[in-house]
Amino acid sequence: MKTTACLLSLLATTAAFAPAPISRTTTSISESKADLESLATKLNPTIRFYDPLNLSEQDFWGKGNEATIAWLRQSEIKHGRIAMFAFVGYIVQSNFVFPWAQTLSGAPHPSADLVPEAQWDAVPLGAKWQIFAVISMLELWDECGGGGVMPHYTKGRQPGKYPPFKMFRDNVHFVLDLYDPFGFNKNMSAETKERRLTAELNNGRLAQLGIFGFLCADKITGSVPALNSIAIHYDGNPMIPFEGQFSYFN
């Protein structure tokens, strides 16, 4: 927890530095509904393009249809990645927890005997706020394009491409990039990149179904028959992350 607090204090000081000029990514990527239809065929040749709410034809916040599609693409990729983390994390937490202390006072991590939702409830409030604070910093870095290194994802950046921490690394503190920190994929062919991006989208969609399947099976007994043998009933509300600890209405 102390380490996380130090990291957040460093992040907060970024604006105090005047960075050296950084070349901005100029590649412009815009997508239309036709591009979404083509992508959908690659992702799932059986279902193909499915947009019952006609979101791909909308104009959010008066930014134009291309910016709206870029926002939707970024949102789906982001949610898919978080869902993959959550799905794998649920499985790991159901069987294993870190052996070291969770807090400076020496309190252990919640037992693996608890369902993952109950493990989260047992996490101290301060630790939860630290997690949300780090998430907020990562979101801010994404929205500002890594300090201007990349354009906003609604203005030409490739959907799902997270900006590097170069400006932070050069001016504040060393930190590895989230994607390919050691540069192993810098020479990857365009065909391989496209195949992996397609797989990531499909895996993300499946993970969203998977993690909600776990949550439903634990909360509503019998709602997911395939998970009846492993589901453990959870009395709390998985949609209230600070249940019993914090509320705007108390």
N, C-alpha and C positions, 0 to 999 in steps of 0.2 A: 504493500500500500504506500509506503514511504517513497519507493522508487517511482511509482506512478505519479505521485504528487510532484516530484522533482521534474518528471517529464512534462507535465502540464505547465509548470512554471516556465520551462524553457520554451514551450510552444507559445506561451503568452507574450514572450519577449521578441518574437519574430519581427513585429512591426517596428521595433526600435532600431533595426539595422537598415542601412541603405545599401542594397545589393548592387553588385557590379552588373552592367548591362547584360541581359540574357537574351539570346536569340529566341524569338517566339515561333512556335510551330505554325507554319502558314498553310499546311495542307487543309483544304476545305472539303468536308464530307457532308453532303446533304442527301436525304432520302425522301422518296415519295411513296404514296400508297402502292404504286406498281413495284417498287423495290421491296416493300413488305410482303407483297404477294409472291414475289420470286423467292424471297428468303423462306417464307412459310412452306413452299413446296419442297425446298431442300431439307427443312427441319422435319417435316412430316408429310410425305407424299400422299398419305391416306386422308388426313383431315384437311390439309392445305391451309388456306387463309381463313381465319375465323375471327370476326370482329363484329359481334352482334350489337354492340353499342355504337358502332360507327365512330370510334375514337380516332381512327386514322384520318378522318375527314374534318376533324375539329380544329379550332384555332384558339389554343389556350392563352389567356392573358394578352391577346392581341399581338402575339409574336410571330404569327404566320403558321401555316400548316407544316412546313418543313421543320421549324423549331419545335412544334408540338410533337411530331413524330420522333424527333431526336430525344425529347424529354421522355416519351413513352419507352423508347428503346433503352435508354440509360436506366430508367426505373426498373424495367423487367430484368435486365442483366444484374443490377444491384440486388434486387430481391432474390434472384436465383442464387447468387453467390452467398448471401446471408443464409438462405434456406439450406444450402449444402453444408455450411458450417454448422448450422443448427442440427441437421439430420445426423451428421457424423458425431457431433458433440453429444447428442442425446444417447446414442449407442455407447459411446465411450463412458459417459458419466453413469450409465446404468451398470457398468461393470468395473469401473476404476476411478479413483480420485487421487489427486496429488498427495504423496506421502508427507510433504513438509507442511509446516504451519500456514494457515491462511492469513492470520493477523499478527501484528507485532506482539500482542499479548500471549501468543502461542496457541490460540484456538485452532483446532484442526479443520480441514475442509469437511463439509457435510458428508455423511456416510453414503456409500453406494447402495446401501439397503433402502434408501429413500428414492422415490421416483424423481427424475430430474426436475420436475416442476417444484417439488417440495425441497429439493436441494437449493434451488434458487431462492425460495422463501427464507431459507436458513442463512443465506448470505447476509452479513451485516449491512445496514443501510449505507454507511460510509463507503463500503466497497462497491455497492451498486452505483452510487453517484460517481465514483471514479471511473467505472466502466462506461457509463453514459457520457461522461466528460471527454474521455478519449475518443469515443465514437463521434461526438460533436466536433472535435478537432479534425478528425479525418474527413468528415463531411465538409467542413469549412475549407480544408485544403483542396478537396475535389472541386468545390464550387468556384474557388478563385483560380483554378487551373495551375496549382502549384506556385502561386505568386506571380502569375502571368506567363509562365513558361509555355502553357498550352491555352488555346482558346476554350471558352465555355462549351460544354457538350451540346448546347443548343445553337452554337455558332460555328460549327465545323469540326469539332473534335470527334474522333472515332468513338462511337458508343461503347461504354465500358472501359475505356482506356484511362486508368488512374494516373494522374501526374506524378512525376518523380519528386523526391525530396531534395533535389539539388540545391535550391536556394536555401533551404533550412540547413542542409548539410554544410554548405559553404560558409554560412554566416552565423550559425548558432551552435549546432552539435551534430556529430556524426550519427547518421541513422541510415539503415538500409532501405532501399525502395521496396514497396510491397510486391511488385511484380518483377520477376527475374532479377533479383538483387545482385547476382554474380555474373550476369550477362551470358548465360549459357544458351539463350534462345535468340541472340541478336542476329545470327546468320540463318535462322529458320526460313524455309522457302515459303512463298506466298500461299502455295497449295496446302502446306501443312498448317499454316496459321488459320486459313479458312476452315479447314476440317476441324481443328481444335475449337475454334470459336463456335461452330455449329454444334459440336458435342457439348460445349459448355452451356449453351442455351437449352438444349434438350435435358441435360442433367439438372440444370437449375429448375426447370419446370417440374421435373419428376421429384426433385427434393422438396419443392413447395407442397406438393401433394403428400409426400412422405412425412414431413414434420407435422403437418396438420392432421394426418392420419394418427400419428402417435398421440397428439394432444387430445383429439376426439376420443380415441380409445380409452385414455386414462380418465377423462372427464365424464364421458357418457358411456357407461358400461354396455357393451354389446353393439355399439355403433359401428365398429370396424371388426366384423367377424374373424378376419384373417389374423387379428392381433389379440383375440380373446385369451389365448394361452399365456401371453406375456404381459398384457396390460395390468397395471396396478392402479386401482381407483385413487383419484386425487380430488380432495374436497374443496380445494381453493379455486381461484379463477385465473387461468393462465393469461387472460387478457388484461390483468391488473398487476403489472410487475412490482409495484410497491405496496401490495395489499397488506394492510395492518401496520405499515411503517410510515407511509406518507400519503397525503391526499390534499388536493386543492380545496376540497369541500369540508375539511375539518379545521 
